[in-house]
Amino acid sequence: MRTRIVPQRGFNLDYLMWLFTRLSALGLAVLALFGFMSALIMGARTQMDLSTVMRWTFFPNYFHVTNSEIPDELLWANAFWQLIQIGILLLGVSHGVNGLRMVLEDYIGLSFSRILLRFVFFMLWVGLLFASVYLVLAA
């Protein structure tokens, strides 16, 4: 039977990542609510169907409104919404990779495997962030 190491009190990596998980989920909820409310204010309630509004809510991309009945699409395509997209991606990718790291570290003891796993997840996180930011800015 393996013994479990009791985490130290105070600020350490595990506590900071636990706190980040909660704050990033809150940030994602705030950004999604902001996207939904702003879509309704910009006219989505009468010019879009529900699926288009939901796509816009969770990923405010200009291409989500091109097939709708929006007369002025320039309001929906600007750098502000790209920054909101990048914020959602930063929080979402970081939240997801951190959650996956936490789940897998529960099954790995203190060994070289944990150090290797953290390095792999760090590289995965950096790669996903670069790819997603590139896709947002190139679209």
The 8 nearest C-alpha neighbors of each residue, nearest first, counted from 0:
[[1, 2, 3, 108, 4, 106, 107, 109],
 [2, 0, 3, 108, 4, 107, 106, 109],
 [3, 1, 4, 0, 5, 108, 109, 107],
 [2, 4, 5, 1, 108, 6, 0, 105],
 [3, 5, 6, 2, 109, 7, 108, 1],
 [4, 6, 3, 7, 8, 2, 13, 109],
 [7, 5, 4, 8, 13, 11, 14, 3],
 [6, 8, 5, 9, 11, 10, 4, 13],
 [7, 9, 6, 10, 11, 14, 5, 13],
 [10, 8, 11, 7, 14, 6, 15, 12],
 [9, 11, 14, 15, 8, 12, 13, 7],
 [10, 12, 14, 13, 15, 9, 7, 8],
 [11, 13, 15, 14, 16, 10, 17, 18],
 [14, 12, 16, 15, 11, 17, 6, 10],
 [13, 15, 17, 11, 16, 12, 10, 18],
 [16, 14, 18, 12, 17, 13, 19, 11],
 [15, 17, 19, 13, 18, 14, 12, 20],
 [18, 16, 14, 20, 15, 19, 13, 21],
 [17, 19, 15, 21, 16, 20, 14, 22],
 [20, 18, 16, 22, 21, 17, 23, 15],
 [21, 19, 17, 23, 18, 22, 94, 16],
 [20, 22, 24, 18, 19, 23, 25, 17],
 [21, 23, 25, 19, 24, 20, 26, 18],
 [22, 24, 26, 20, 25, 21, 90, 19],
 [25, 23, 27, 21, 26, 22, 20, 28],
 [24, 26, 22, 28, 23, 27, 29, 21],
 [27, 25, 23, 29, 24, 28, 22, 30],
 [28, 26, 24, 30, 29, 25, 23, 31],
 [27, 29, 25, 31, 26, 30, 32, 24],
 [28, 30, 26, 32, 27, 31, 33, 25],
 [31, 29, 33, 27, 32, 28, 34, 26],
 [32, 30, 34, 28, 33, 56, 29, 57],
 [31, 33, 35, 29, 34, 30, 36, 28],
 [32, 34, 30, 36, 31, 35, 37, 29],
 [35, 33, 56, 31, 37, 32, 36, 38],
 [36, 34, 56, 32, 38, 33, 37, 31],
 [35, 37, 39, 33, 38, 34, 32, 40],
 [36, 38, 40, 34, 39, 35, 33, 41],
 [39, 37, 41, 35, 43, 36, 40, 34],
 [38, 40, 43, 36, 44, 37, 42, 41],
 [39, 41, 37, 38, 42, 36, 43, 44],
 [42, 40, 38, 39, 37, 43, 74, 75],
 [43, 41, 39, 40, 44, 45, 46, 38],
 [42, 44, 39, 46, 47, 38, 45, 41],
 [43, 45, 39, 42, 46, 47, 38, 48],
 [46, 44, 43, 47, 42, 48, 39, 68],
 [45, 47, 68, 43, 69, 44, 42, 67],
 [48, 46, 43, 67, 45, 51, 44, 68],
 [47, 49, 51, 50, 52, 46, 67, 44],
 [48, 50, 52, 51, 53, 47, 44, 54],
 [51, 49, 53, 52, 48, 54, 47, 55],
 [52, 50, 54, 53, 49, 48, 55, 47],
 [51, 53, 55, 49, 50, 54, 56, 48],
 [54, 52, 56, 50, 55, 51, 49, 57],
 [55, 53, 51, 56, 52, 57, 58, 50],
 [54, 56, 59, 52, 58, 53, 57, 51],
 [57, 55, 34, 35, 53, 31, 54, 58],
 [56, 58, 31, 54, 55, 59, 53, 34],
 [57, 59, 55, 56, 60, 54, 84, 87],
 [60, 58, 55, 56, 84, 80, 57, 61],
 [59, 61, 62, 63, 58, 55, 80, 84],
 [60, 62, 76, 63, 75, 64, 59, 65],
 [63, 61, 65, 64, 60, 66, 76, 138],
 [64, 62, 61, 60, 65, 55, 51, 54],
 [63, 65, 67, 62, 66, 61, 51, 69],
 [66, 64, 62, 67, 63, 61, 72, 69],
 [67, 65, 64, 68, 63, 62, 69, 51],
 [68, 66, 64, 47, 69, 65, 46, 51],
 [67, 69, 46, 70, 47, 66, 64, 65],
 [68, 70, 67, 46, 71, 72, 64, 47],
 [71, 69, 68, 72, 46, 67, 73, 65],
 [72, 70, 73, 69, 74, 75, 68, 76],
 [71, 73, 75, 74, 69, 70, 76, 65],
 [74, 72, 76, 75, 71, 77, 61, 70],
 [75, 73, 72, 76, 71, 77, 41, 61],
 [74, 76, 73, 72, 61, 77, 80, 64],
 [77, 75, 73, 61, 74, 72, 80, 78],
 [76, 78, 79, 80, 75, 81, 74, 73],
 [77, 79, 81, 80, 82, 76, 83, 136],
 [80, 78, 82, 81, 77, 83, 76, 84],
 [81, 79, 83, 82, 78, 77, 84, 59],
 [80, 82, 78, 84, 83, 79, 85, 135],
 [81, 83, 85, 79, 80, 84, 86, 78],
 [82, 84, 80, 86, 81, 85, 87, 79],
 [85, 83, 81, 87, 82, 86, 58, 59],
 [84, 86, 88, 82, 83, 87, 89, 81],
 [87, 85, 83, 89, 84, 88, 82, 90],
 [88, 86, 84, 90, 85, 89, 91, 83],
 [87, 89, 85, 91, 86, 90, 92, 84],
 [90, 88, 86, 92, 87, 91, 93, 85],
 [89, 91, 93, 87, 88, 23, 92, 94],
 [92, 90, 88, 94, 93, 89, 87, 95],
 [91, 93, 95, 94, 89, 90, 88, 96],
 [94, 92, 90, 96, 95, 91, 89, 97],
 [93, 95, 91, 97, 92, 96, 20, 90],
 [94, 96, 98, 92, 97, 93, 91, 99],
 [95, 97, 99, 93, 98, 94, 92, 100],
 [96, 98, 100, 94, 99, 95, 93, 101],
 [99, 97, 95, 101, 100, 96, 94, 102],
 [98, 100, 96, 102, 97, 101, 103, 95],
 [101, 99, 97, 103, 98, 102, 104, 96],
 [102, 100, 98, 104, 99, 103, 97, 105],
 [103, 101, 99, 105, 100, 104, 98, 106],
 [102, 104, 100, 105, 106, 101, 99, 107],
 [105, 103, 107, 101, 106, 102, 100, 113],
 [104, 106, 103, 102, 107, 101, 108, 100],
 [107, 105, 104, 103, 108, 102, 101, 113],
 [108, 106, 104, 105, 113, 103, 109, 112],
 [109, 107, 110, 106, 113, 104, 105, 112],
 [110, 108, 113, 107, 111, 112, 114, 104],
 [111, 109, 112, 113, 108, 114, 107, 115],
 [110, 112, 114, 113, 115, 109, 116, 108],
 [111, 113, 115, 110, 114, 116, 107, 109],
 [114, 112, 116, 115, 111, 110, 117, 109],
 [115, 113, 117, 111, 116, 112, 118, 110],
 [114, 116, 112, 118, 113, 117, 119, 111],
 [117, 115, 113, 119, 118, 114, 112, 120],
 [118, 116, 120, 114, 119, 115, 121, 113],
 [117, 119, 121, 115, 116, 120, 122, 114],
 [120, 118, 116, 122, 121, 117, 123, 115],
 [121, 119, 123, 117, 122, 118, 124, 116],
 [120, 122, 124, 118, 123, 119, 117, 125],
 [121, 123, 125, 119, 120, 124, 126, 118],
 [124, 122, 120, 126, 121, 125, 127, 119],
 [123, 125, 121, 127, 122, 126, 120, 128],
 [126, 124, 122, 128, 127, 123, 129, 121],
 [127, 125, 123, 129, 128, 124, 122, 130],
 [126, 128, 130, 124, 129, 125, 131, 123],
 [127, 129, 125, 131, 126, 130, 132, 124],
 [130, 128, 126, 132, 127, 131, 133, 125],
 [131, 129, 133, 127, 128, 132, 126, 134],
 [130, 132, 134, 128, 133, 129, 127, 135],
 [133, 131, 135, 129, 134, 130, 128, 136],
 [132, 134, 130, 136, 131, 135, 137, 129],
 [135, 133, 131, 137, 132, 136, 138, 130],
 [136, 134, 132, 133, 138, 137, 131, 81],
 [135, 137, 133, 134, 138, 132, 81, 131],
 [138, 136, 134, 135, 133, 132, 131, 81],
 [137, 135, 136, 134, 133, 62, 60, 61]]
